[in-house]
Amino acid sequence: MTDRGTAEERQQRFVQHFLSGVPHLAALGIAYRTHGPDWAELAMPFADQQLADPDYGIIASGAIFTLMDSAAGFSVHMALGEFAPIATIDLRIDYLRGPTTGATVVGRASCYRLTRQIAFVRGIAHDGDPDRPIANMAGTFIISRAVEVPA
């Protein structure tokens, strides 16, 4: 039997495989940063193809939306303790300000509540200082199989 590594190594391989296997994420340069038991962080280094307005250096809101949707989905997987089929039901992003020109945008999301079929998430996008967010995010995901939720 082949040693497939620790659970953490398998998890990181899955994340990297997923990120590199989704063309939209790869095109935006979105990469894994870190995670915890119910949260995940992804990073999107600045790139010209993300710009909505090259004259002003404004990143398209869709790029930040994609970053946050992906970070939120990964936070659900972390809270579940496995990679189960999920889908975004609703995702709201309130944009507070534009990121600093040329900055890497970090998306951090936490899954704060799980039911048998729904996961609730919240998070922020920032460009280096989590106390000065670019955007706030709240969303819900459906888990396509019922899970046991601890009492």
C-alpha positions as CSV (number, residue, x, y, z in Angstrom):
1,M,0.0,0.0,0.0
2,T,1.3,3.4,-0.9
3,D,1.8,6.1,1.8
4,R,-0.4,9.0,0.6
5,G,0.9,11.3,3.4
6,T,-0.8,12.9,6.4
7,A,-4.4,14.1,6.3
8,E,-3.0,17.7,6.2
9,E,-0.8,16.9,3.2
10,R,-3.7,15.2,1.3
11,Q,-5.9,18.2,2.1
12,Q,-3.3,20.6,0.7
13,R,-2.9,18.5,-2.4
14,F,-6.6,18.6,-2.9
15,V,-6.7,22.3,-2.5
16,Q,-3.9,22.9,-4.9
17,H,-5.4,20.5,-7.4
18,F,-8.8,22.2,-7.2
19,L,-7.3,25.7,-7.6
20,S,-5.1,24.8,-10.5
21,G,-7.9,22.7,-12.1
22,V,-10.5,25.5,-12.2
23,P,-9.5,27.8,-15.2
24,H,-11.2,30.9,-13.8
25,L,-9.3,30.6,-10.5
26,A,-6.0,29.9,-12.3
27,A,-6.6,32.9,-14.6
28,L,-7.1,35.2,-11.6
29,G,-4.0,33.7,-9.8
30,I,-6.0,32.7,-6.7
31,A,-3.8,30.5,-4.5
32,Y,-4.1,28.7,-1.1
33,R,-2.7,30.6,1.8
34,T,-3.7,28.9,5.1
35,H,-6.6,27.3,6.9
36,G,-7.9,26.3,10.3
37,P,-10.7,24.0,11.7
38,D,-13.5,26.1,10.3
39,W,-11.9,28.9,8.2
40,A,-9.7,29.3,5.1
41,E,-7.6,32.0,3.5
42,L,-6.9,32.4,-0.2
43,A,-4.8,35.1,-1.8
44,M,-5.1,36.8,-5.2
45,P,-1.9,38.6,-6.2
46,F,-2.4,41.7,-8.3
47,A,-2.5,41.1,-12.1
48,D,-3.4,43.3,-15.0
49,Q,-6.2,41.0,-16.2
50,Q,-8.1,41.7,-12.9
51,L,-8.5,45.3,-13.7
52,A,-11.9,46.8,-14.4
53,D,-10.5,50.2,-15.0
54,P,-6.8,50.2,-16.0
55,D,-6.5,54.0,-15.9
56,Y,-7.3,54.0,-12.2
57,G,-6.0,50.5,-11.2
58,I,-9.4,49.4,-10.0
59,I,-9.8,45.6,-9.6
60,A,-13.0,44.2,-11.0
61,S,-15.6,43.3,-8.4
62,G,-16.1,39.9,-10.0
63,A,-12.5,39.0,-9.2
64,I,-13.0,39.7,-5.5
65,F,-16.3,37.9,-5.6
66,T,-14.6,34.8,-7.0
67,L,-11.9,35.0,-4.4
68,M,-14.5,35.2,-1.6
69,D,-16.8,32.5,-3.0
70,S,-13.8,30.2,-3.2
71,A,-12.5,31.0,0.4
72,A,-16.1,30.6,1.7
73,G,-16.4,27.2,0.0
74,F,-13.1,26.0,1.5
75,S,-14.1,27.2,5.0
76,V,-17.2,24.9,4.7
77,H,-15.0,22.0,3.7
78,M,-12.8,22.7,6.8
79,A,-15.8,22.9,9.1
80,L,-17.1,19.6,7.7
81,G,-13.7,18.0,8.1
82,E,-13.9,16.6,4.6
83,F,-14.4,17.6,1.0
84,A,-18.1,17.0,0.4
85,P,-20.2,18.2,-2.6
86,I,-21.4,21.8,-1.8
87,A,-22.9,24.6,-3.8
88,T,-23.3,28.3,-3.2
89,I,-26.9,29.3,-2.5
90,D,-26.4,32.9,-1.7
91,L,-23.3,35.2,-1.4
92,R,-23.5,38.8,-0.5
93,I,-20.5,41.1,-0.6
94,D,-20.5,44.7,0.6
95,Y,-17.6,46.6,-0.9
96,L,-16.1,49.1,1.5
97,R,-13.2,50.5,-0.5
98,G,-10.9,49.7,-3.3
99,P,-7.7,47.7,-2.7
100,T,-4.4,49.5,-2.8
101,T,-3.1,49.5,-6.4
102,G,-0.8,46.6,-7.0
103,A,-1.7,44.9,-3.7
104,T,-2.4,41.2,-3.1
105,V,-6.0,40.7,-2.0
106,V,-6.5,38.2,0.8
107,G,-9.9,36.5,1.3
108,R,-10.6,35.0,4.7
109,A,-13.9,33.1,5.3
110,S,-15.2,31.3,8.4
111,C,-18.0,28.7,8.5
112,Y,-19.7,29.7,11.7
113,R,-22.7,27.4,11.6
114,L,-23.5,24.0,10.1
115,T,-26.9,22.4,9.9
116,R,-27.6,19.0,8.3
117,Q,-27.8,20.6,4.8
118,I,-26.8,24.3,5.1
119,A,-23.5,26.0,5.9
120,F,-23.4,29.6,7.0
121,V,-20.2,31.6,6.3
122,R,-18.9,35.1,6.7
123,G,-15.6,36.7,5.9
124,I,-13.6,39.7,4.7
125,A,-11.3,40.6,1.9
126,H,-8.3,42.8,2.7
127,D,-5.1,44.0,1.1
128,G,-2.7,43.4,4.0
129,D,-4.6,44.8,7.1
130,P,-7.5,42.7,8.2
131,D,-8.6,45.7,10.4
132,R,-9.2,47.7,7.2
133,P,-11.2,45.4,5.0
134,I,-11.9,45.9,1.3
135,A,-15.2,44.0,1.6
136,N,-17.4,42.1,4.0
137,M,-19.0,38.8,2.9
138,A,-21.9,36.6,4.1
139,G,-23.2,33.5,2.4
140,T,-24.9,30.2,2.6
141,F,-24.0,26.9,1.0
142,I,-26.0,23.8,0.5
143,I,-24.4,20.5,1.4
144,S,-25.6,17.9,-1.0
145,R,-25.7,15.2,1.5
146,A,-27.1,15.3,5.1
147,V,-24.3,15.6,7.7
148,E,-24.4,14.7,11.4
149,V,-24.3,17.9,13.4
150,P,-23.0,17.7,17.0
151,A,-25.6,18.8,19.5
